[in-house]
Amino acid sequence: MTDELGHPELIAHLIRLMQNSPDGAIPFRDYMEQALYHEQYGYYRTERPKIGKEGDFYTSSNVGTVMGEVLAAYAAEAAAALAAPGGRLTVVEFGGGSGRLAAQLLDALRQRGDAAYSSVQLVMIETSPFHRTLQQEALALHPGKVRWSSEAEWLERGETEGVLAIANELLDAFPVHLLEADDAGRPHQIFVAWDADRRRFTERRKPLSDPHIAAYLAAEGVHLAPGQRAEVNLDADAWVARMCKRLRRGRLLVIDYGDVSAELYAPHRMRGTLLGYSRHVAAERPYERVGGQDLTAHVNFSACERAGIAAGATRSELLTQREFLLRHGALQLLQEGGYGDPFGPVARRNRAVRQLLLSDNMSELFKVLMLEKLQR
């Protein structure tokens, strides 16, 4: 086993799972879950930077402070729209990574004035000790405004009114079922096995093992072309449904890259959307650097919206990130001047606004799904 293959202990763990499974293979979803979330050796459990220049990928919070400032304006508007008790709003961020976005949001709320800042309490849903430490450092200038929790603990507290829940680039990292259609277009499921002779992971195509996959394909009207690959993210739908079911008066904001079903499963996407990211390089090699690279697939916003409405959401809206930013004041963040110094704060800020709005960057690929539940 080499470094190119992955972490030796994680590889050994996966091999044991396969050896103890029927036919010596496990669903790709289970493989991906262990590669990302194994308690000791999974990608998101290792103590090294994942986001930014020293990590493997960038998020919108790395492009200046624009997203945090827009979300602060959105939070102020949401507090009024949700008629939270005492005018207070609980902002809950799931999987906040380094804490950069949360810090930007609180910084911007404080700049808006004491009333806006004092009305908000922030809850960070984080189970990784490494990321929780990074978040505590990033949010140190906001004492008393933040608390940390697991998802189960937060749900148990019963905070269901006056809540704005934010999932920024969370669902794309949920483990997915990997499918491939046969020559007749019938969907089959990809399983992963260990080839001891060649010392590598191999794929096996088998009939669908989970009836929920077939139900998902039927509900989304998915018909794959012969040989086409695709992903099914049942965990994302379940998570959205769980959030919407528990809220009484609140909003769920899902920010991620993805699209609607008609686009994600279109015939031109013969290879699906599954990618690995390492040192800002994307590649279709999910069986290399196991535990050392991010694995991700585009979010199906059609399915997430359907799951939220079925769980009680009373209003939904899907926008591109560009539309969301424009609607909530991104253009007002542009500043005059700064043209003489391209590296000055004004020029950097204006570049950040333009980068998030230009269609050849994040603005069209990223979507924002809002699900609202108002229950008396």
C-alpha positions, 0 to 999 in steps of 0.5 A: 500500500502506497501513499498514492493509495491512501492512509494504510489504516483506513485502507485496512479498515475498508478491506475488512468491511469488504471481506465481511460483506456479501460478495466481498464488496460494499456500496460506493456510498459506504466506501465514500462515507468511510473515506470522508468521515471515518472517526480517525482517518477520514478526510474530514477528521484529519487535522490539516487545512481543507479550505483556502490556499493551504487546503484543497478547495476554496469556498465563497467565504474565501472571496473577500467578505462579500458572502458574510456581509450579504448573509448578515443583511439576509439574517436581519431581514429574516428576523423580521419576517419570522417574527421571532420571539422578542425579535431574536434570531438564532442563526445555526451554521452546519459544518462551518469549516474554519469559521470564516463565514460565521465570523464575517456574518457576525462582523457585518451584523456588528457594523450594522448596529447594536440592535442587529448584533444583539438580536442574533445568537449563533450556533455552530454545529460541528463534531470535528475537534479540529474544526471546532478549534479553528472556529473558536479562534475565528470567532474569538472577537465575539464572546458570548455570541456563539455556542457549539453543538452536535446536530443531535444536541441542537435538535434535542434542545427544541429551538424551532422558532426564529431560526435561520439554518445555513448549510454552506457547501455541506450537502455536496460532501454527503456520501452518494450512491453511484449508479451506471446504466447497462446497455439497455439503460437500466440503472445498476449500483456500483459496489467497491471491492478489493483486488488483493493481487493488484492491490487496488480497489475495483468496481462491480456493477450490481442490481440496485440493492436499496429500494429507496434508490429506485423510488428516488429515480422515479420521483425525479423522472430520471432515465439514464442513457446506456453507459451513463453514470450518475449519483443519488444523494439520499442522505441530502434529502433526508437531512433537508427533511429532518431540518424542515420537519423540526422547524416551526418558524424558520428558514433553511438556506442551502448554498452549494454547487449543483442543479435541478434533476433535468440538468444533472441527469441529462444525457450530456453528463455521461460521467456524472459529477463525482470528483475528488479534490486535492491541492486544488486539482480535481480528478475522477480518481476516487480510489486514490489518496483515500482519506487524503482527498475530498470527494464530492458530487453536485447537489440535486436541488430538485430533490432537496426542494421536494424533500423539504416541501414534503416535510412541511416547508410552506415556501421555497425558492431556488436562485443562482448564487448571483441572483441571491447576492444581487437581491440582497445587496451585493452591488451596494458593497461596491465602492468608489475609488481605489483605482490607483492601488490595485492591491488596496482594500477598496480594489480587493473588495470590488474584485471580490464582489465581481468574482462572486457575480461573474457568470464564469465563476461561482455565480451560476454553478452555485445555487441557493435554496430557501425553504421556509416554514411558518407554523402557528 
